[in-house]
């Protein structure tokens, strides 16, 4: 895949006059967006933040936001200083409903994390992730003070069939080359946003965001359950020697803060990923076994094909405690398909900006295990099958 030449991104010429910074964060009640809000607040930006929140009133919106941010157990983010004046009531499914809010014209930075992040067939995926996101970007392109619009995509927007390490490229495949509608929608949104005149767009594509390097899965158990499921089954569609590109949410949020606020950045497209520091499934399984105080499955692990899945259905109840065979079959097939991609996502652009490599997934797996102790696997799964 040919590489796009990076383009230096800085303030557009029409925005050279200094304005008081005002950052609009969308999706702050979600996992990545919430981590970003916490990072911004911990760095002293609390009173220069606005939040787009789905709610019936600003009071309800503030309550939702505080409950969500509380999951991150920050000791330094001054949540008590947030006010209803910082809440914009709105939903990307209906941008027209909040497009006339005068506060939008004072925004200098946007961190767009809002999306329907489901690997299922959620009916809101295209209306929100494409139609609504593009409409929102068009509205913000009209904001006279806007200097940067950071959109959070996904590294999996590259689709299947790529050569690893996957490079940072604007060339993205069409829908048939995607494993799920979610990644196809993120790719299409990027294509359309790049064509918006005057939008100071920077796209950040995180790889697989799992847990928090300190809190484990307390903020969200999204995707971590896949590794637990594979270990409990003792079999999966990948071999133990294949790798998976995983980063913790706090590292992802710190990188997004850099891309949002650094005055000059060298490109308009970045992976936030582990790159060549990606861990093998063998190392992940060993770390999980140690944290769970159980024997490793390395010697009994069996790689299966999609056609073998029906033969392990009887094990779902006994090994996973889940009677819903259809759901587990879907999960093994879907996430097994992703595991077979064996992708690492090149992250040299982010590292070149002076940012550190992420902690390895095995280094914080113990926190993920401890934080999910006693939480049924089915309950963990539902965060990804909305």
Secondary structure in CASP SS format (residue, H / E / C, confidence):
PFRMAT SS
TARGET T0000
AUTHOR 0000-0000-0000
METHOD secondary structure of the structure
MODEL  1
X C 1.00
X C 1.00
X C 1.00
X C 1.00
X C 1.00
X C 1.00
X C 1.00
X C 1.00
X E 1.00
X C 1.00
X C 1.00
X C 1.00
X H 1.00
X H 1.00
X H 1.00
X C 1.00
X C 1.00
X C 1.00
X C 1.00
X C 1.00
X C 1.00
X C 1.00
X E 1.00
X E 1.00
X E 1.00
X E 1.00
X C 1.00
X C 1.00
X C 1.00
X C 1.00
X H 1.00
X H 1.00
X H 1.00
X H 1.00
X H 1.00
X H 1.00
X H 1.00
X H 1.00
X H 1.00
X H 1.00
X H 1.00
X H 1.00
X C 1.00
X C 1.00
X C 1.00
X H 1.00
X H 1.00
X H 1.00
X E 1.00
X E 1.00
X E 1.00
X E 1.00
X E 1.00
X C 1.00
X C 1.00
X C 1.00
X C 1.00
X H 1.00
X H 1.00
X H 1.00
X H 1.00
X H 1.00
X H 1.00
X H 1.00
X H 1.00
X H 1.00
X H 1.00
X H 1.00
X H 1.00
X H 1.00
X H 1.00
X H 1.00
X C 1.00
X C 1.00
X C 1.00
X C 1.00
X C 1.00
X C 1.00
X H 1.00
X H 1.00
X H 1.00
X C 1.00
X C 1.00
X H 1.00
X H 1.00
X H 1.00
X E 1.00
X E 1.00
X E 1.00
X C 1.00
X C 1.00
X H 1.00
X H 1.00
X H 1.00
X H 1.00
X H 1.00
X H 1.00
X C 1.00
X C 1.00
X C 1.00
X C 1.00
X H 1.00
X H 1.00
X H 1.00
X H 1.00
X H 1.00
X C 1.00
X C 1.00
X E 1.00
X E 1.00
X E 1.00
X E 1.00
X C 1.00
X C 1.00
X C 1.00
X C 1.00
X C 1.00
X C 1.00
X C 1.00
X C 1.00
X C 1.00
X C 1.00
X C 1.00
X H 1.00
X H 1.00
X H 1.00
X H 1.00
X H 1.00
X H 1.00
X H 1.00
X H 1.00
X H 1.00
X H 1.00
X H 1.00
X H 1.00
X H 1.00
X H 1.00
X H 1.00
X H 1.00
X H 1.00
X H 1.00
X C 1.00
X C 1.00
X C 1.00
X C 1.00
X C 1.00
X C 1.00
X E 1.00
X E 1.00
X E 1.00
X E 1.00
X E 1.00
X C 1.00
X C 1.00
X H 1.00
X H 1.00
X H 1.00
X H 1.00
X C 1.00
X C 1.00
X C 1.00
X C 1.00
X C 1.00
X C 1.00
X C 1.00
X E 1.00
X C 1.00
X C 1.00
X C 1.00
X C 1.00
X C 1.00
X C 1.00
X C 1.00
X C 1.00
X H 1.00
X H 1.00
X H 1.00
X C 1.00
X C 1.00
X C 1.00
X H 1.00
X H 1.00
X H 1.00
X H 1.00
X H 1.00
X H 1.00
X H 1.00
X H 1.00
X H 1.00
X H 1.00
X H 1.00
X H 1.00
X H 1.00
X C 1.00
X C 1.00
X C 1.00
X C 1.00
X C 1.00
X C 1.00
X C 1.00
X E 1.00
X E 1.00
X E 1.00
X E 1.00
X E 1.00
X E 1.00
X C 1.00
X E 1.00
X E 1.00
X C 1.00
X C 1.00
X E 1.00
X C 1.00
X C 1.00
X C 1.00
X E 1.00
X C 1.00
X C 1.00
X C 1.00
X C 1.00
X C 1.00
X C 1.00
X C 1.00
X H 1.00
X H 1.00
X H 1.00
X H 1.00
X H 1.00
X H 1.00
X H 1.00
X H 1.00
X H 1.00
X H 1.00
X C 1.00
X E 1.00
X E 1.00
X C 1.00
X C 1.00
X C 1.00
X C 1.00
X C 1.00
X C 1.00
X E 1.00
X E 1.00
X C 1.00
X E 1.00
X E 1.00
X C 1.00
X H 1.00
X H 1.00
X H 1.00
X H 1.00
X H 1.00
X H 1.00
X H 1.00
X H 1.00
X H 1.00
X H 1.00
X H 1.00
X H 1.00
X H 1.00
X C 1.00
X C 1.00
X C 1.00
X E 1.00
X C 1.00
X C 1.00
X C 1.00
X E 1.00
X E 1.00
X E 1.00
X E 1.00
X C 1.00
X C 1.00
X H 1.00
X H 1.00
X H 1.00
X C 1.00
X E 1.00
X E 1.00
X H 1.00
X H 1.00
X H 1.00
X H 1.00
X H 1.00
X H 1.00
X H 1.00
X H 1.00
X H 1.00
X H 1.00
X H 1.00
X H 1.00
X C 1.00
X C 1.00
X C 1.00
X C 1.00
X C 1.00
X C 1.00
X C 1.00
X C 1.00
X C 1.00
X E 1.00
X E 1.00
X C 1.00
X C 1.00
X H 1.00
X H 1.00
X H 1.00
X H 1.00
X H 1.00
X H 1.00
X H 1.00
X C 1.00
X C 1.00
X H 1.00
X H 1.00
X H 1.00
X H 1.00
X H 1.00
X H 1.00
X C 1.00
X C 1.00
X C 1.00
X C 1.00
X H 1.00
X H 1.00
X H 1.00
X H 1.00
X H 1.00
X H 1.00
X H 1.00
X H 1.00
X H 1.00
X H 1.00
X H 1.00
X H 1.00
X H 1.00
X H 1.00
X H 1.00
X C 1.00
X C 1.00
X C 1.00
X C 1.00
X C 1.00
X E 1.00
X C 1.00
X C 1.00
X H 1.00
X H 1.00
X H 1.00
X H 1.00
X H 1.00
X C 1.00
X C 1.00
X C 1.00
X C 1.00
X C 1.00
X C 1.00
X C 1.00
X C 1.00
X H 1.00
X H 1.00
X H 1.00
X H 1.00
X H 1.00
X H 1.00
X H 1.00
X H 1.00
X H 1.00
X H 1.00
X H 1.00
X C 1.00
X C 1.00
X C 1.00
X C 1.00
X C 1.00
X H 1.00
X H 1.00
X H 1.00
X H 1.00
X H 1.00
X C 1.00
X C 1.00
X C 1.00
X C 1.00
X C 1.00
END
